[in-house]
Amino acid sequence: MKKGQSLFEVVVALAIVTLIVVAIITLAASSIKNSSFARNKETAARYSQEAAEWLRGQRDNDWAIFASHAVVSPGLTWCLSSLVWPGTTGPCSESSYIGDTFFTREVVVSYPDPLNLNNVQVDVATYWTDSSGDHEVKTSTFFANWKVE
């Protein structure tokens, strides 16, 4: 009776171990990618909400100035790389990142009802690109001139 293992058994064992290791590495890579996407999505949502809250403050400071951004150019896109109104007009360029991040943020101010100038719709979108492609998080808020006299 021979003791030990044949070459065929060793090759099969190595193949099984290799498949298990590859599956674990693939699972770990997928987990890291999903975690990174979730973190980026949460950060983008925070940037969008931050802009909406900042715009709420602009509305509270002076409705006429705030609403004039919708009157002058309805539906015009504003790039808000920093929270300075009115920002730059038009979509954000690739160099318009928020701080030292890879996110860009755009705002569109419009009147949902042109006959009611005391209500403004603000759409904020934050964008980023990663190895999976382009992504965005959008938020939409309606602001009312609550100081109507």
C-alpha beads as a LAMMPS data file, in Angstrom:
LAMMPS data file: protein, C-alpha beads

149 atoms
148 bonds

1 atom types
1 bond types

-500.0 500.0 xlo xhi
-500.0 500.0 ylo yhi
-500.0 500.0 zlo zhi

Masses

1 110.0

Atoms # bond

1 1 1 0.000 0.000 0.000
2 1 1 1.321 3.427 -1.028
3 1 1 1.247 6.335 1.345
4 1 1 0.866 9.989 0.259
5 1 1 -1.171 11.727 -2.383
6 1 1 -1.103 11.542 -6.114
7 1 1 -0.286 14.560 -8.275
8 1 1 -3.905 14.645 -9.458
9 1 1 -5.200 15.011 -5.893
10 1 1 -2.742 17.850 -5.201
11 1 1 -3.821 19.710 -8.377
12 1 1 -7.525 19.341 -7.481
13 1 1 -6.877 20.559 -3.937
14 1 1 -4.927 23.580 -5.252
15 1 1 -7.720 24.387 -7.708
16 1 1 -10.326 24.308 -4.946
17 1 1 -8.194 26.485 -2.663
18 1 1 -7.577 28.933 -5.545
19 1 1 -11.322 29.200 -6.288
20 1 1 -12.052 29.892 -2.622
21 1 1 -9.345 32.574 -2.401
22 1 1 -10.541 34.253 -5.634
23 1 1 -14.141 34.240 -4.351
24 1 1 -13.065 35.841 -1.058
25 1 1 -11.009 38.518 -2.841
26 1 1 -13.891 39.267 -5.234
27 1 1 -16.322 39.537 -2.336
28 1 1 -13.965 41.856 -0.436
29 1 1 -13.449 44.082 -3.499
30 1 1 -17.202 44.272 -4.082
31 1 1 -17.781 45.130 -0.443
32 1 1 -15.189 47.924 -0.551
33 1 1 -16.700 49.314 -3.772
34 1 1 -20.227 49.297 -2.292
35 1 1 -18.998 50.899 0.918
36 1 1 -17.220 53.624 -1.032
37 1 1 -20.335 54.280 -3.152
38 1 1 -22.535 54.526 -0.046
39 1 1 -20.089 56.947 1.587
40 1 1 -19.968 59.109 -1.560
41 1 1 -23.749 59.086 -1.890
42 1 1 -24.145 60.170 1.736
43 1 1 -21.583 62.944 1.251
44 1 1 -23.317 64.143 -1.917
45 1 1 -26.678 64.167 -0.130
46 1 1 -25.115 66.219 2.668
47 1 1 -23.730 68.735 0.145
48 1 1 -27.139 69.015 -1.531
49 1 1 -28.888 69.512 1.805
50 1 1 -26.246 72.010 2.888
51 1 1 -26.933 74.099 -0.219
52 1 1 -30.711 73.914 0.295
53 1 1 -30.334 75.097 3.904
54 1 1 -27.966 77.863 2.866
55 1 1 -30.451 78.978 0.181
56 1 1 -33.183 78.996 2.839
57 1 1 -31.047 81.487 4.752
58 1 1 -30.646 83.583 1.605
59 1 1 -34.412 83.589 1.225
60 1 1 -34.843 84.688 4.827
61 1 1 -32.286 87.504 4.443
62 1 1 -33.861 89.116 1.378
63 1 1 -36.625 87.518 -0.664
64 1 1 -36.324 90.049 -3.509
65 1 1 -32.643 89.293 -4.114
66 1 1 -33.174 85.560 -3.669
67 1 1 -36.154 85.435 -6.053
68 1 1 -34.417 87.658 -8.605
69 1 1 -32.193 84.720 -9.521
70 1 1 -35.307 82.986 -10.838
71 1 1 -36.708 86.105 -12.506
72 1 1 -33.565 87.056 -14.393
73 1 1 -33.021 83.665 -15.972
74 1 1 -35.715 81.100 -15.202
75 1 1 -34.283 77.613 -15.179
76 1 1 -30.699 78.872 -15.368
77 1 1 -28.160 76.547 -13.771
78 1 1 -25.869 77.972 -11.115
79 1 1 -22.664 76.209 -10.117
80 1 1 -22.229 76.453 -6.333
81 1 1 -18.755 75.129 -5.657
82 1 1 -18.772 77.325 -2.567
83 1 1 -21.758 78.781 -0.790
84 1 1 -21.512 82.233 -2.326
85 1 1 -24.530 83.547 -4.145
86 1 1 -25.037 83.549 -7.005
87 1 1 -22.077 81.338 -7.872
88 1 1 -21.115 80.969 -11.502
89 1 1 -23.704 80.579 -14.209
90 1 1 -23.998 77.420 -16.235
91 1 1 -23.191 73.829 -15.390
92 1 1 -20.117 73.194 -13.269
93 1 1 -16.865 72.568 -15.067
94 1 1 -14.522 69.791 -14.038
95 1 1 -12.500 72.309 -12.013
96 1 1 -15.527 73.504 -9.999
97 1 1 -15.183 70.997 -7.207
98 1 1 -16.556 71.659 -3.737
99 1 1 -13.455 72.441 -1.704
100 1 1 -10.793 69.774 -2.148
101 1 1 -13.288 67.026 -3.017
102 1 1 -14.375 65.478 -6.318
103 1 1 -18.015 66.627 -5.971
104 1 1 -19.699 69.377 -7.968
105 1 1 -22.979 71.052 -7.028
106 1 1 -25.512 72.762 -9.290
107 1 1 -28.646 74.727 -8.437
108 1 1 -31.632 75.614 -10.621
109 1 1 -34.040 78.270 -9.331
110 1 1 -37.417 78.505 -11.046
111 1 1 -41.006 79.559 -10.564
112 1 1 -43.305 76.521 -10.629
113 1 1 -46.205 78.924 -11.253
114 1 1 -45.222 82.079 -13.191
115 1 1 -48.384 83.784 -11.897
116 1 1 -47.329 83.327 -8.261
117 1 1 -44.023 85.104 -7.650
118 1 1 -44.106 84.269 -3.941
119 1 1 -43.128 80.621 -4.493
120 1 1 -39.811 79.455 -5.885
121 1 1 -38.625 75.931 -6.620
122 1 1 -34.963 75.166 -5.984
123 1 1 -33.405 71.994 -7.385
124 1 1 -29.957 71.100 -6.062
125 1 1 -27.894 68.339 -7.663
126 1 1 -24.525 67.097 -6.463
127 1 1 -22.434 65.035 -8.882
128 1 1 -19.384 62.812 -8.657
129 1 1 -17.578 60.318 -10.855
130 1 1 -15.920 57.091 -9.795
131 1 1 -14.820 53.861 -11.452
132 1 1 -18.476 52.892 -11.973
133 1 1 -19.290 56.088 -13.881
134 1 1 -21.190 59.305 -13.175
135 1 1 -23.532 59.612 -10.194
136 1 1 -25.821 62.281 -8.793
137 1 1 -27.941 63.079 -5.770
138 1 1 -30.812 65.523 -6.264
139 1 1 -33.021 67.381 -3.868
140 1 1 -35.907 69.689 -4.643
141 1 1 -37.297 72.305 -2.291
142 1 1 -40.081 74.841 -2.577
143 1 1 -39.467 78.185 -0.926
144 1 1 -42.240 80.628 -0.147
145 1 1 -42.012 84.303 0.592
146 1 1 -43.317 83.925 4.093
147 1 1 -42.832 87.639 4.804
148 1 1 -45.465 88.698 2.282
149 1 1 -46.890 92.035 3.261

Bonds

1 1 1 2
2 1 2 3
3 1 3 4
4 1 4 5
5 1 5 6
6 1 6 7
7 1 7 8
8 1 8 9
9 1 9 10
10 1 10 11
11 1 11 12
12 1 12 13
13 1 13 14
14 1 14 15
15 1 15 16
16 1 16 17
17 1 17 18
18 1 18 19
19 1 19 20
20 1 20 21
21 1 21 22
22 1 22 23
23 1 23 24
24 1 24 25
25 1 25 26
26 1 26 27
27 1 27 28
28 1 28 29
29 1 29 30
30 1 30 31
31 1 31 32
32 1 32 33
33 1 33 34
34 1 34 35
35 1 35 36
36 1 36 37
37 1 37 38
38 1 38 39
39 1 39 40
40 1 40 41
41 1 41 42
42 1 42 43
43 1 43 44
44 1 44 45
45 1 45 46
46 1 46 47
47 1 47 48
48 1 48 49
49 1 49 50
50 1 50 51
51 1 51 52
52 1 52 53
53 1 53 54
54 1 54 55
55 1 55 56
56 1 56 57
57 1 57 58
58 1 58 59
59 1 59 60
60 1 60 61
61 1 61 62
62 1 62 63
63 1 63 64
64 1 64 65
65 1 65 66
66 1 66 67
67 1 67 68
68 1 68 69
69 1 69 70
70 1 70 71
71 1 71 72
72 1 72 73
73 1 73 74
74 1 74 75
75 1 75 76
76 1 76 77
77 1 77 78
78 1 78 79
79 1 79 80
80 1 80 81
81 1 81 82
82 1 82 83
83 1 83 84
84 1 84 85
85 1 85 86
86 1 86 87
87 1 87 88
88 1 88 89
89 1 89 90
90 1 90 91
91 1 91 92
92 1 92 93
93 1 93 94
94 1 94 95
95 1 95 96
96 1 96 97
97 1 97 98
98 1 98 99
99 1 99 100
100 1 100 101
101 1 101 102
102 1 102 103
103 1 103 104
104 1 104 105
105 1 105 106
106 1 106 107
107 1 107 108
108 1 108 109
109 1 109 110
110 1 110 111
111 1 111 112
112 1 112 113
113 1 113 114
114 1 114 115
115 1 115 116
116 1 116 117
117 1 117 118
118 1 118 119
119 1 119 120
120 1 120 121
121 1 121 122
122 1 122 123
123 1 123 124
124 1 124 125
125 1 125 126
126 1 126 127
127 1 127 128
128 1 128 129
129 1 129 130
130 1 130 131
131 1 131 132
132 1 132 133
133 1 133 134
134 1 134 135
135 1 135 136
136 1 136 137
137 1 137 138
138 1 138 139
139 1 139 140
140 1 140 141
141 1 141 142
142 1 142 143
143 1 143 144
144 1 144 145
145 1 145 146
146 1 146 147
147 1 147 148
148 1 148 149
